[in-house]
């Protein structure tokens, strides 16, 4: 079951206290970004965030699960109702995550 845009809008709203949250469709589901860094995925109406040491410290014993078959484990979030806690979790993890690598411009072939 693919994630609907309405659910993704809800997720983005719940995380909005952390900073600028954006998202885009990826492989039929969604990837979401915080201030320009990919921080998680939403697959089958379930939220997954990239695992970080800071996130682990805040969550205690997080549930680890792959967001899709063949993926590495992410922290699976079953409850995102507490907006303050979600903001703290995303901000803490954000510090450890890299910015995406800049895309290389394609040069047209020469004749």
N, C-alpha and C positions, 0 to 999 in steps of 0.2 A: 504494500500500500504506500503510494508516494505521499510525501508531505504536501499539504495544501498551502497556498499563499496566505490564507487567513491565519493558519497556525504559525507560519513564519513571521507574520506581522506581530502576532502576540509575543513570540519569543523576543523579537527585536525590541518591543516595548518593555518587556520585563528586564532586559539588559541595558536599557537606555541610560540608567543612572551612572553606568561605568564610563560612558563617553559616546563618541559617534559610532553607532552600530549600523553596518550596512550588510547586505547579503546578496548573493547571486546564485542562480541555478548552476549546479554542478552534477554531472552524471545522473540527471533525473531527480536529484534531491537538492539541498542547499548547503552552501558554505557561508559562514558569517564571520565578519571582520569587526574588530574593535580598533578604532583609530588607525586603520590601514593595515593591520596585521590579521591574518587568518587565525582565529582562536577556536573555531569549532565547526561542527557539522550538525545538520538536522536531517535525520533519515527516518522514514516511517513514523513521523510525529514524535520522535524521541531526540532529545538534545544530548550531544556529545561535545566535550571540550578537550582540547589538546592537554595531555598530561604534563604537569610541571611540578617541581618540588614545592613551590609556593602553594599551588592548588592542593597538593597532597596534604600539606601542613594544615590548611584550612578545613579540608573535608575529613581529615582523620583517616578513615578507611574507605576510600572511594570505591565505587563499583567500576571495575574495568571491563570493557566490552568493545568489540569492533563495531563501528557504525555500519559496515557492509561486509559482505563475504570477502576475505582476503586482505582486509585492512588491519593495520596495527590497532592495539587497544587504545581507547580514549576513556576519559572519565564519563560515565553515563550519568546524567542528571535526571532523576525521576521526579524531582520537585523543584520548580523554579519560581514559586510563589513569593518568596522573600526577596524583594527587589534590592534591599540593602546588602544582603548576604551575596546575592548574585553579582552585584557591582564589585564588592570586595574580592570575590573569587576571580572574576575576569581581570580586574586591574592587577592583582598579584601575579597571575599567570602571564599577563601581557608583557610584563617586564622581562621575562625569560625567553619570550618567543622572538624570532627574527622577523624583520620586515621581508616581504617578498622580494625576490631578485628582480631587478629591472628587466623588462622584456627587450630583447634585441630587435632592432629594426631590420626588416627584410630589405635587402637591396635587390633591385630588379636585375635580372641577368643581362649581361652585355652581349651584344651580337658579334 
